[in-house]
Amino acid sequence: MSELAEKLIEQALGLPANERAAFAERLLSSLDPELSEIDQLWALEAEDRLDAFERGEMESIPAEEVFNAIKNRNR
């Protein structure tokens, strides 16, 4: 790894956790822009679903109930 890359990593590690996460996300998305677009679409979908839940338009189902239904369906 180049000296510049090492310095950048050292500086990045000094950032607060949320800034390191954003930094890492930007780097990863630069490797495959198509995946970045898909990630953005999934993030929008998740936000839309959360908004619908908070407005009372969508109910939650406990994970245990979902997993039990899947197990019972495969029997």
N, C-alpha and C positions, 0 to 999 in steps of 0.2 A: 504494500500500500504506500502511496506517495506521502511525502512529508506534509503536504497541504491537507490531504485526506485525514491524516492522523491529527493535525491541529484542529480541523473542523469537528472531528469526533470528540476530541477533548473539550472543545468549547460547547458542543451540543450537550455533553453529559453534565455540564454545569447549569443547564437550564432547568426551570421548574418542570415537574412531571408532565403537566398539560402541554407545555410548549415542546418538550421532547417528543410527545406523542404526535403533535401536529407536524413537527419537523420530519419524523419518521414516515408519517403518512404521505407527506409531499414527496419524499424521496422514493418511496415504494410506488406511488402512482406514476412517477416519471418513467419507471421501467416498462410499464404496459398501460398506455393511455386508454385502451379499450376497457381494461378491467376497472380503471378509475371511473369511467362513465357508468359502468354497471354498479359500482359501489355507491356512486352518487344517487343513482335511481333507487337502490335499495334503502339508502338513508332517507330519501324523500318518502318512500312507502312506509317505512317505520314511523316517521314523524306523522304522516297522515293517519296511520292506525292509532297512534298514541292520542292524537287530537280527537279522533272519533270516540275513543274510550273515555277520555276526559269529558266529552260532551254528553256521554251516556248513550251514544249511538251503537256502541259495541260492548259486549260483555267479555269478561275474562273467564277462562276455564282453568282450574288448577292443573298443573302439570301431571300430578299423580292420576287424575281422572283421564287425561288424554292418553297417558301411557297405558293405563289399564284397558281403555277402549281399543287401543292398537293391539295389545296382547290378546284380548278376547276375540278380535276380528280374525286373527291369524290361526285360531284353533279350529 
